[in-house]
Amino acid sequence: MATRASVRGRRIRPRLLYSDDQGVIRDHPLLLAVGSRGAGPVPLAESALLALPRGSDLFYLPGRTPLAWHPRSREGVAFERDEEGRPVHAVAAFIAPAHTVDLLAAYRTRPGAPPLPLFSYGAVGFASGRHWTAGLRVDPDPRQDPWRFDLPAIEAAVAAALARDARNALLQQLRRCALEYQCRAAQNFFLGRHEAPLPISSACNARCLGCISLQPDGRFKAAHERIGRPPRPEEVAAVALAHISRVPRAVVSFGQGCEGEPLLMRAVITESVRLIRAATAEGTINLNSNASLPEVVGELARLGLDSLRVSLNSARPELYDAYYRPSGYGLPDVEQAMREMSGRERFVSLNLLYFPGVTDRDAEVEALSGLIERGGVGMIQLRNLNLDPELYRAGLPAEALGPGMGLEAFMRALQARFPRLRFGYFNPPRELYRDW
């Protein structure tokens, strides 16, 4: 767990960051940075501070007045205009992979402000010559550390792979993901390391508020374009087997950002798993899924699926439905799918979309604890929910929002109930989780 940061014994008090209309970011000489965790502004200095990780980004938030803490009056204030009388905008941090945000950026939205695109918006400030945020590195795995990706090497690896199998539709999709979308999972596949993505589905049975591959109402742009048609099982197996053959402790995963729900492609996914397992017992076959079809999950487990990662924003039906907007299934189906895996001694993890002031409340801990116990969950991957915070809050029942306990306390509460529960950010290979 993180501890409160200091520099040479001095407690750090990060100052407010703000931006002008051109995106030029400055720090305020007096006002202190604050964040939000479901109640009033929380001074950043009162949280578990984290030096902004390498590979993070700073965003300015148009039409949003930054909130701050006045150290003399000891109260929250809105900083509306700079010293020349010009309106200013709030600033947020998009934190690097493997980290989870503990405080969101705090601001007041002005009339006419545009919706924010699909990122998370962490609180951020400046002190002692560097930027600070509130959060934790929840997974030491370096597989997506941004500085480990050399674009010329990736381009060369893509060209070599397509030269060997130019007609493979899955390889063509992964080429686009690696080069156009800068997908770290696809890039890792071409570089021959870690986890290989296996996108197969153009359809979905949920209409998530924060879907990164389809936003039909046009309020904001989807980050990716969904795969156009499913690849053939033989093409999927060829990609998976190539990865498994050259990568120690390899993981291959269905269910990626550039697709819908892979369980809807039953014939493709079941035959793909069968072909992979007919050729090798090595490697971890993983499914990232909404787990909406327990019968298909059970069939996959029998064929050789090793692990299931279930996407979840809440274990309470009213909150789950508000975000996922499922069609033809609900949380009881999700729970049954988890039991289909854990009952066969397969690994189950949760891809928990963490949102301060919602996820870290007592009612959420209670509901999540029940699901962990009934579903046989071995790991929680703490992912930041990438969505305009106001859009998410507006879609939830009012009672879901309120003061949160914070990320560290949330993790401690679950660890106390489930001592063997692991926290992380990435899908582990079975060589790791079999020892847990």
N, C-alpha and C positions, 0 to 999 in steps of 0.2 A: 504494500500500500504506500501511496505517496505521503510525504510529510510536508508541512508548511515550509516554503522555500526561504532561504536567506542567502545573502552574499557577504562573506567574511563577517558573519555574526549579525549583520543588519537585516532586519525584517524588510522584505520587499513590499512596496506599495505601488503597484502599477498605475500609471496615469492614463486618463482617458485618451483614446484615439478617435479622431474625426476626419472627415474628408470634405473637400470642396466639390463643385460640380464636375471638375475634370478628373476626379479620382485621385487627387494628390492627398496623401494621408499625413496628418500631423498629430503630435501629442500635445495635450494641454499642459501648461506650466503648473496648474494648481489642482484642477479637478481630477478625481481618482476614477479608475475604471470600475464598472459594476457589471454584474450578470444577472440572469433571471433563472429561478428554479421554482416557478409557480407562485411566488408571492411578490413582495416588493423587491426593489433592487438590492442585490447582495454585493457588498464590496469584494472585488476580485481578491484582495489581500486576505479576506476571511475564508477563502476556499483553499483546497489543496492545489497550490500553484504548480504549473508545469511550464518550463521554458518551451516556447512554441517549437514543436519538433521540426527538424529539417524535412523539407518536402511539403510543408503546409503552405496555404495561400491566404492572403488577406483580401477581403472583398469590401467594397463600400456599398451601402444599401440605400439606393435612391429614395428620396421622399420620406426618410425615417430619421427623426430627431433623436440623437443619442442621449441616453440618460447617464448620469454620473453621480458621484458621491462628493459632497463638499466637506473637506476635512475640518473646517472651522465650525460650521453650523451643525455638522454631523447629521446631515439629512440628504435624501436623494433630491437631485435637481435635474432639470432638462436644459441641455446646452443647445440653444437654438441658432445662434448667430456668432460668427467669428468677430474679431476685433474691428473689422472693416464693415460689419453689418450684413455680411452675406450669409444666407442660410447654409447650414452644414448638414452632413449626412452621417449616419451611424456606420461603424466599421465592425466586421466580424471575421473570425478565423475559420477556414475550412481545414480541419486538422488532418494530418497525414495518416495513412492506413496504419492499423494496429493500435490506434489510440481512440479513446471514447471521451466525449465531452461531458463535463460535469455542470457547467453553467452556459446558458445560451446568451447571446447578445441581447442587451436591454435597450429598448428604444420606444419611441412613440410615433406611430405611423400617421403621416399627414394625408389629407384628402387627395385623391388622385395618384397616390403612389402605386407603381406597377407591382404585380406579384413577383415574388422572388423565385428564381429557378431552382432546380432540384439539387440542392446542396444542404449540408448542415451548417448552422450559423453559431459558432461558439463565441463566448465572450473573450475579449482580448484587450491587453493594455501594454504599456511600455514603461520600463524602468531599468536602470543599471545597464544601459546600452543594448537592451534586447527586448523582444516581445515575449509576453507571458499570456498563458491561457489557463483555464481550469479543466483538468482532466487527468487521465491515467493512460499509460501504455499498458494495455491489457493482454498483449501477446508479444513475447520476445522474438518470435519467428520473423526473420528479415525478408521473407519472400516477396513483399511488395514495397520495400524501402525504395523510394523513387530514384535514388542515385545509383541503384544497381542495374539500371536499364540503359543500355547503350544503343541508340537508334540505328546507327550504321550496322551494328552487329545483328540487330533484329531484322532489318531489311534484307541483309544477306541470308539469314536463316530462313526467312519467308520465301525468298527466291529459290533456295535450294530445296525446300520441302515441296514447293509447287512443281519444280522441275522433275521431281520423282513421281508425283501423282497429281498432275494438273487437272484431271477431271473430277477429283473428289470434291463434292459440293460442300462438305463440312470444312475442308481445308480452305476453300474459297471464302467461307464465312469467317473463319478464324483469321485469315489474311486481312479482311476488312476490319475486324475487331482490333487486331494488333496495330495496324498502321493508321486507320482512320479514327477509331475511337480511343486509341492509346490504352486499350484494356490490358492491365497488368497480367491477368491470368492467361490471356491469349499470347502475350509476349513471352511469358514464362514457358509456355508450350514450345514455341519456336526455338527458345534458347535451351531447351532440353533440361528443365529443372522443375521441381515442386509439383504443382497441380495443373492438369490440363482440362480446359473447358470442353464440354460436348453439347453445344446448343442444338436442339432438335425441333422445338415447338413454335409455331406461328400463332397458336390459339391460347386463350386463357379463360378460366371460369371465375376470375376475380377482376374487379375494376378498381385497383388500389389508387388511393389519392396520390401516392407518390410513385406511380409506375414510371420507370425510366425508359420504357420502350414503346409506350402508347399513351398519348394524351389527346383524346378525340375532341374535347371541348375547346382546345386552343388557348386556354388561359396562360399556359407557358409551354415551352418546347420540350419534348421528350429528349433525353440525352442520347438515345440510340434509336436506330430503326430496327424493328423486330425482324428476325430471320424470315425470309420469304416462303420457303417450303422446307419440309423435313428432309434431311438427307436419308439415304438408304441405310439400313442396318449394317451392311457390309462396309460402307464408307465410315460409319461411326466406329465400328470395331477396328478398322485399319488404323484410324487416328489413335484410339485408345491403346492398342497393342504396340504401336510404334513408341508411344510415350512410356508405357510400362517396361518395354524392353531396354530402354536406355537410361532410365531414371531410378536410382535407388529410392525405396520407400515411396514410390509414385502414387499419386492420387489422380483419378479421372472423375470428372463431375458433370452430371446432367443438371440443368437448371441454372441458366446464366442471365445476366442483365439484358442480353440481346434477344431474349425469347420470352414466350409465354410460359404456360405450365406444362412440363414434360409428361406428366401423368396422362394428359389428354391424348398423347401420341402412343397409346398402349402397344400397338403392334410394333412400332419402331423401337421403343425403349426395351420391351421385353426381349425381342429378338436380338437387339444389340448386346444386352447383358448376357444372353445365352451364348452368343458367338464369342464374346470376350472370355467367358469362363470355360468354354469348350477348348480354347486355345491355351489358357494359362490360369493357374491359381494365384499368381503373383499380383501385386498392386491392390490398391483400395478403390473399389467402385462406389462412388458417393452420389447421392441425389439431393440437390437443393430444391425444395418443393413447398407448396402450400399444404401438402399432405391431405388433399381433399378427397382422394379415392382410396380408401383402405384396402379394397379388394385388389387393386393393381399393386399397391405397396406390398401386400402379402405375397403376391405372385413374384414380384421382383426379389423379395427376400429369399424365396425358395430357389430362384435361379442363380443367386450369388451376389445380390446387392449387399455391400458391407455396412454402409452407413447412410443415415437419413438426417438431413438438416432441415428443420421446419421453420419457415419464416413466420414471425409472430410479432405483433406490436403489444398485445395484451392477452392474458388468459381469461379475461372477462368478456363474455359474448357481446355485450353492448358496445364495448370499445373496439373489439376485434371487427365486428360488423361495420362499424362507422368508418374504419380505415380500409379494410379489404373489400368491402361491399361484395361478398361472395354470391355466386349464382349456383344454386342447387346443392350447396353443402354448408356445413357450419362447424363450429368448434368441436362438437361431439364426434364428427367424422375425422377431424384432425387428430384428436386424442386416440381414436381407434387405430388410425394408421401408425401412430407412434407405438401402440401396444403390439401391432403386427410385427414390428421390428424388434422391440425390446424382448418380446415373448420368445423370439428365436435367437436371443443373445446377440442381436445386431446392435450397432452403436447408434444412439439417438442424441442429437444436439438441437439446440434452439438458436435460430438466427434472430436474436431479440433486438428489435428496433427501439433503441433507448432514447427517451425524451425526458429531460429533467422537468420535474413538476408534474409528471404523469406516471412514468415507469417507477420512480423511486418513492412511491407512497405506500402506506401500510396495506391498503386494500389490494394493491397490485402484488405486493409480496405474498400476501395470503393466497390469492388466486394462483399465482405462479407456482407457489410451493405445492399446491394440490396437483397441478399439472405435472410438475417434475416427478412427484411420487407415483402418480398413476401411470404416466407415460414412460417411466424408466429413463429419464433424461440424464446423461452423463456429463454434458458440457453446455454452457451458455456462451455463445459468441455475441459479444456486446458491440453491436453496430449502431452507429448514429443514424437516426431517422432523417433522411434527406428530403426535406419539404419545407416550404414557407411556414414558419412556426405559427403564424396567425391562421393560416388555412387549416392546419392540423387542429389547433385549439377550437376553431369554429365548428369543426365537424364532430367533436366529441360531446358527450353529455356533460353538462356543467359540473356535476359532482366529481368528474374524473380529474378536474384541475385543482391544484392547491399546492401548499408548501411541500416540497420534497425533502427527503432525508439526506440526499446526496449520494453520489456514486459509491464512495467507499462504504458508507453505512449500509447501502443496499446490498453490496457484495458480502459484507460481514453477516447481515441478517440471513441470507441464503446459505452461506457457508456454515453458519452455526446449526442450521437444520439438516444440511446435507454435507457432511465433512468431506465426502469423496467427490463432490461436484467440482468440476473444473471451469475456469473462465478463460476466454481467449477471443480470437478474432478470425482465425482461419480453420479450414477443415483439416484435422490431423490425420496422418496415415495410421493404419491399424496397428503398425508396430509400436506406435506411441500409446494409443488408448487401450490396448490390451494389457499394458503394464500399470494402468491407473487403478 
